[in-house]
Amino acid sequence: MSSAPRIAFITPTWAGDLEHFRVMRRSFEQSPLVGFDHYVVVQDEDLSLFEAFRNRPGLKLLSTRDVLPAEVEYRRARARKLSERFGRDFTRICGSLKRLFSWPLWPAYTGWHTQQLCKFKLASELDCDVAVVLDSDVVVTPSAVPGDFFSATGAVCFAQWLSRGELEGKVSNWVTESERLVGADHSEDPVNVYFDTPFVLDRRLLISALDDLSEKADREWWFALLDRPPRRWSEFGFYKAYLTHRVPEGAVDWREPSFSRYVYDTSDPVCVVEEVAFLLVDPAVHYITIHSQASGRENWDSRGFLDSISSLLDNH
């Protein structure tokens, strides 16, 4: 193996993120990361919408049918149909019932959950040393470099530390459930609350974590995760918990993602474009995440700024 790790990039996406993905991919192609393979996994029924990207340099276009185990893919497709038929509120109610009574089964197989499985499945099977997950809402700047994802002192894992007593909401649930999955106590303090992308997965350590999970659960690791209460587990949380509690100290380079910036308020398209334009030319900024849905609290229309950001990238 060469001295530099082999890196692959993974983006799970779907129809709802098509325009965000278009901008992300354009920024990726205009960055120093363009020479690396980029695996894009699209929900099978949405694949035709992404066909235009199939022949882009280094891009490997896959569907969930190519990646997920057949039974999981079948249940995912069924869950999407039920969710679309009955709506978001009904889906949330069914998810709450699943958490309380372990029924109905289908809310555990919605796209949010199966996308997480796609990341682990690909990252553990690709011919690479490091897999980097990039969500569709990330803009890669011209300052991004491969060295962001590897270290001479250990496996890179991005970290933002927070006192355990300050945990709340979904982050608290993800941390608690992740620690249960790896069989750890809840005494570690502070806690790593980084759940954004880019997120680095060391293939060797990931395989070890998944093997350990399968052994403990006495079944395939993907079912061990899907058995957990819907929306209470996190693939990144599980991986971080494994590194924290099951990997020798010193084998992990806990690295602050100091080169990432986040745009949360996208209610004013002009302000979004101005902020992204400013960040694109800052050499300290390598990745910009545009959280356009504000964690589900708002539903601001991204069409007002994505075209302008595409033009920014071309002009830059």
C-alpha positions as CSV (number, residue, x, y, z in Angstrom):
1,M,0.0,0.0,0.0
2,S,1.2,3.5,-0.8
3,S,2.0,5.9,2.1
4,A,-1.2,7.9,1.4
5,P,-4.4,6.1,2.3
6,R,-6.8,5.1,-0.5
7,I,-9.9,7.4,-0.2
8,A,-13.4,6.9,-1.5
9,F,-16.3,9.3,-1.1
10,I,-19.9,8.2,-0.5
11,T,-23.1,10.2,-0.9
12,P,-26.5,8.6,-0.3
13,T,-29.2,10.7,-1.8
14,W,-32.8,10.7,-3.2
15,A,-35.1,12.8,-5.4
16,G,-35.8,15.3,-2.7
17,D,-32.1,16.2,-2.6
18,L,-31.5,16.3,-6.4
19,E,-30.8,20.0,-6.7
20,H,-28.6,20.1,-3.6
21,F,-26.7,17.1,-5.0
22,R,-26.3,18.9,-8.3
23,V,-24.5,21.8,-6.5
24,M,-22.5,19.5,-4.3
25,R,-21.2,17.5,-7.2
26,R,-20.3,20.6,-9.2
27,S,-18.3,21.9,-6.2
28,F,-16.6,18.4,-5.8
29,E,-15.6,18.4,-9.5
30,Q,-14.0,21.9,-9.1
31,S,-12.1,20.9,-6.0
32,P,-8.8,19.1,-5.5
33,L,-10.8,16.0,-4.5
34,V,-12.1,15.4,-8.0
35,G,-9.5,12.6,-8.7
36,F,-11.1,10.3,-6.1
37,D,-13.9,7.8,-6.7
38,H,-17.3,9.2,-5.6
39,Y,-20.0,6.5,-5.0
40,V,-23.5,7.9,-5.2
41,V,-26.3,5.7,-3.9
42,V,-29.8,6.7,-5.0
43,Q,-33.1,5.2,-3.8
44,D,-33.9,2.8,-6.5
45,E,-37.2,4.4,-7.7
46,D,-35.3,7.8,-8.1
47,L,-32.4,6.4,-10.1
48,S,-33.6,7.8,-13.5
49,L,-33.5,11.4,-12.1
50,F,-29.7,11.0,-11.6
51,E,-28.8,9.3,-14.9
52,A,-27.3,12.5,-16.2
53,F,-24.5,12.1,-13.6
54,R,-23.6,8.6,-14.5
55,N,-20.6,9.4,-16.8
56,R,-19.1,12.2,-14.7
57,P,-15.4,11.7,-13.8
58,G,-14.9,9.2,-11.0
59,L,-18.6,9.0,-10.2
60,K,-20.1,5.6,-9.6
61,L,-23.9,5.7,-9.7
62,L,-25.6,3.0,-7.7
63,S,-29.1,2.3,-6.5
64,T,-30.2,1.0,-3.1
65,R,-31.0,-2.2,-4.9
66,D,-27.3,-2.6,-5.7
67,V,-26.2,-1.9,-2.1
68,L,-28.8,-3.1,0.4
69,P,-29.6,-6.7,1.3
70,A,-32.6,-7.8,-0.7
71,E,-34.9,-8.1,2.3
72,V,-33.9,-4.6,3.5
73,E,-34.4,-3.1,0.1
74,Y,-37.9,-4.7,-0.2
75,R,-38.9,-3.3,3.2
76,R,-37.4,0.1,2.3
77,A,-39.5,0.4,-0.9
78,R,-42.6,-0.6,1.0
79,A,-41.9,1.9,3.8
80,R,-41.6,4.7,1.3
81,K,-44.9,3.9,-0.3
82,L,-46.7,3.8,3.0
83,S,-45.0,7.1,4.1
84,E,-46.0,8.8,0.9
85,R,-49.5,7.5,1.0
86,F,-50.3,8.4,4.6
87,G,-48.0,11.5,5.1
88,R,-45.4,12.6,7.5
89,D,-47.5,13.0,10.6
90,F,-48.9,9.4,10.3
91,T,-45.3,8.1,9.7
92,R,-44.2,9.8,12.9
93,I,-47.1,8.4,14.9
94,C,-46.2,4.9,13.6
95,G,-42.6,5.5,14.5
96,S,-43.7,6.3,18.0
97,L,-45.7,3.1,18.2
98,K,-42.8,1.1,16.9
99,R,-40.6,2.6,19.7
100,L,-43.3,1.7,22.4
101,F,-44.6,-1.6,21.2
102,S,-42.2,-2.8,18.5
103,W,-45.0,-2.5,15.9
104,P,-45.5,-1.7,13.1
105,L,-42.2,-2.7,11.6
106,W,-42.1,-0.5,8.5
107,P,-41.1,2.9,10.2
108,A,-37.7,1.4,10.9
109,Y,-37.1,1.0,7.1
110,T,-37.7,4.5,5.9
111,G,-35.1,6.3,3.8
112,W,-33.4,8.1,6.7
113,H,-32.6,4.7,8.3
114,T,-31.6,2.8,5.1
115,Q,-29.4,5.6,3.9
116,Q,-27.3,5.0,7.1
117,L,-27.0,1.3,6.2
118,C,-25.9,2.2,2.7
119,K,-23.0,4.2,4.2
120,F,-21.8,1.3,6.3
121,K,-22.4,-1.3,3.7
122,L,-20.4,0.5,1.0
123,A,-17.6,1.8,3.3
124,S,-17.0,-1.8,4.6
125,E,-16.9,-3.3,1.2
126,L,-15.0,-0.8,-1.1
127,D,-11.4,-1.2,-2.0
128,C,-10.3,1.7,0.1
129,D,-8.6,2.5,3.4
130,V,-10.8,5.5,4.3
131,A,-14.4,6.2,3.2
132,V,-15.6,9.8,3.5
133,V,-19.4,10.4,3.7
134,L,-20.5,13.7,2.0
135,D,-24.2,14.6,2.2
136,S,-25.9,16.3,-0.6
137,D,-26.1,19.6,1.2
138,V,-22.3,20.1,1.4
139,V,-20.4,22.5,-0.8
140,V,-16.7,21.6,-1.3
141,T,-14.5,24.6,-1.6
142,P,-11.3,24.9,-3.7
143,S,-9.3,24.7,-0.5
144,A,-10.3,21.1,0.4
145,V,-7.5,18.6,0.4
146,P,-7.2,14.8,0.9
147,G,-5.2,15.4,4.0
148,D,-8.3,16.5,5.8
149,F,-9.2,12.9,6.2
150,F,-6.0,11.1,7.2
151,S,-3.4,11.4,9.9
152,A,0.0,9.8,10.7
153,T,-1.1,9.3,14.3
154,G,-4.3,7.3,13.9
155,A,-7.7,7.0,12.3
156,V,-9.2,10.4,11.8
157,C,-12.6,11.1,13.5
158,F,-14.0,14.6,13.6
159,A,-15.1,15.7,17.1
160,Q,-17.0,18.5,18.8
161,W,-17.1,17.9,22.5
162,L,-20.0,18.7,24.8
163,S,-20.6,18.0,28.5
164,R,-23.0,15.0,28.9
165,G,-25.2,17.1,31.1
166,E,-25.9,19.5,28.2
167,L,-27.1,16.8,25.8
168,E,-30.7,17.1,24.7
169,G,-33.2,16.0,22.0
170,K,-32.1,13.8,19.2
171,V,-28.4,14.1,20.0
172,S,-29.0,12.8,23.5
173,N,-30.9,9.8,22.1
174,W,-28.3,9.0,19.5
175,V,-25.5,9.1,22.1
176,T,-27.4,6.9,24.6
177,E,-28.5,4.3,22.0
178,S,-25.0,4.2,20.5
179,E,-23.4,3.4,23.8
180,R,-26.0,0.6,24.4
181,L,-25.1,-0.8,21.0
182,V,-21.4,-1.1,21.9
183,G,-22.1,-2.3,25.4
184,A,-20.6,0.8,27.1
185,D,-21.6,2.6,30.2
186,H,-22.7,6.2,30.1
187,S,-19.9,7.7,32.2
188,E,-17.7,9.1,29.4
189,D,-17.6,12.9,29.7
190,P,-17.4,15.1,27.6
191,V,-19.2,13.5,24.6
192,N,-18.4,13.8,20.9
193,V,-21.5,15.4,19.3
194,Y,-20.3,15.8,15.7
195,F,-22.9,14.2,13.5
196,D,-22.3,16.2,10.3
197,T,-20.5,15.5,7.1
198,P,-17.8,15.1,5.9
199,F,-17.6,12.1,8.2
200,V,-14.6,9.8,8.0
201,L,-14.9,6.0,8.3
202,D,-11.7,3.9,8.7
203,R,-12.6,0.7,6.8
204,R,-10.6,-1.6,9.0
205,L,-12.1,-0.2,12.2
206,L,-15.6,-0.1,10.7
207,I,-15.4,-3.8,9.8
208,S,-14.3,-4.6,13.3
209,A,-17.2,-2.6,14.8
210,L,-19.8,-4.3,12.5
211,D,-18.4,-7.7,13.2
212,D,-18.6,-7.0,16.9
213,L,-22.2,-5.8,16.6
214,S,-23.2,-8.9,14.6
215,E,-21.6,-11.2,17.2
216,K,-23.3,-9.5,20.1
217,A,-26.7,-9.5,18.4
218,D,-26.3,-13.0,16.9
219,R,-27.5,-11.7,13.5
220,E,-26.5,-9.5,10.6
221,W,-25.4,-6.1,11.8
222,W,-28.0,-4.3,9.6
223,F,-30.8,-6.1,11.4
224,A,-29.2,-5.3,14.7
225,L,-29.4,-1.6,13.9
226,L,-32.9,-1.8,12.4
227,D,-34.1,-3.6,15.5
228,R,-33.4,-0.4,17.5
229,P,-36.2,2.2,18.0
230,P,-36.7,4.3,14.9
231,R,-34.8,7.6,14.8
232,R,-33.1,6.8,18.1
233,W,-30.0,5.3,16.6
234,S,-27.3,6.9,14.5
235,E,-24.7,5.2,12.3
236,F,-22.2,7.9,13.1
237,G,-23.0,7.7,16.8
238,F,-22.4,3.9,16.8
239,Y,-19.1,4.3,15.0
240,K,-17.9,7.0,17.4
241,A,-19.0,5.0,20.4
242,Y,-17.0,2.0,19.1
243,L,-13.9,4.2,18.6
244,T,-14.3,5.7,22.1
245,H,-15.0,2.5,24.1
246,R,-13.5,-0.4,22.1
247,V,-10.4,1.0,20.3
248,P,-7.2,1.5,22.2
249,E,-6.4,5.1,23.3
250,G,-4.1,6.7,20.9
251,A,-5.3,4.8,17.9
252,V,-7.7,7.6,16.9
253,D,-7.0,11.2,15.9
254,W,-9.9,13.1,17.3
255,R,-9.8,16.1,15.1
256,E,-11.9,19.3,15.3
257,P,-13.6,20.0,12.0
258,S,-12.2,23.6,12.0
259,F,-12.3,23.8,8.2
260,S,-16.1,23.3,8.1
261,R,-18.8,26.1,8.2
262,Y,-22.5,25.8,8.5
263,V,-25.4,27.8,7.1
264,Y,-28.6,27.2,9.2
265,D,-30.8,30.1,8.3
266,T,-31.7,30.0,4.6
267,S,-34.9,32.0,4.8
268,D,-33.3,34.9,2.8
269,P,-31.7,33.6,-0.4
270,V,-29.7,36.7,-1.0
271,C,-28.0,36.4,2.4
272,V,-27.3,32.7,1.8
273,V,-25.6,33.4,-1.5
274,E,-23.6,36.3,0.0
275,E,-22.4,34.1,2.9
276,V,-21.4,31.2,0.6
277,A,-19.6,33.6,-1.7
278,F,-17.6,34.9,1.3
279,L,-16.8,31.4,2.5
280,L,-15.7,30.1,-0.8
281,V,-12.7,32.4,-1.0
282,D,-11.6,31.9,2.6
283,P,-8.7,29.4,2.4
284,A,-9.5,28.3,6.0
285,V,-12.9,26.9,4.8
286,H,-12.9,23.6,3.0
287,Y,-16.6,22.5,3.4
288,I,-19.8,24.5,3.7
289,T,-23.0,22.7,4.8
290,I,-26.3,24.4,4.0
291,H,-28.9,23.1,6.4
292,S,-31.8,24.2,4.3
293,Q,-34.5,22.4,6.2
294,A,-33.4,23.8,9.6
295,S,-33.7,20.3,11.2
296,G,-37.3,20.0,10.1
297,R,-38.5,23.1,11.9
298,E,-38.8,25.1,8.7
299,N,-39.2,24.3,5.1
300,W,-37.5,27.2,3.3
301,D,-37.3,26.9,-0.5
302,S,-33.8,26.2,-1.7
303,R,-34.5,27.1,-5.3
304,G,-33.9,30.7,-4.4
305,F,-30.2,30.2,-3.8
306,L,-29.0,27.0,-5.4
307,D,-28.9,28.3,-9.0
308,S,-27.0,31.3,-7.8
309,I,-24.5,29.2,-5.9
310,S,-23.9,27.1,-9.0
311,S,-23.1,30.3,-10.9
312,L,-20.7,31.3,-8.1
313,L,-18.9,28.0,-8.4
314,D,-18.6,28.4,-12.2
315,N,-17.3,32.0,-11.9
316,H,-14.9,31.1,-9.1
